Amino acid sequence: MLYLSIFMMVYGAFLLVGLLLQFPFLYNNMKSKAMIKMMGKKGFNIMLVILAVVFIVIGYIIMP
């Protein structure tokens, strides 16, 4: 469980950094373009923040 919690926290931090720096591979792939088309770029950014916080919190909770 330790490795899973570390991975989840690192992934959450990666999502936050990717949101702040606007990494092109987060916004230019087919699935992201479909999500942006459905909910708009602001909605997609909000979803990324929520996912990042959820991953970080769950990673912290399951850490032994």
Summary of the structure (lengths in Angstrom):
residues: 64
radius of gyration: 12.9
end to end distance: 7.4
largest distance: 40.1
contacts: 170
relative contact order: 0.24
helix: 88%
strand: 0%
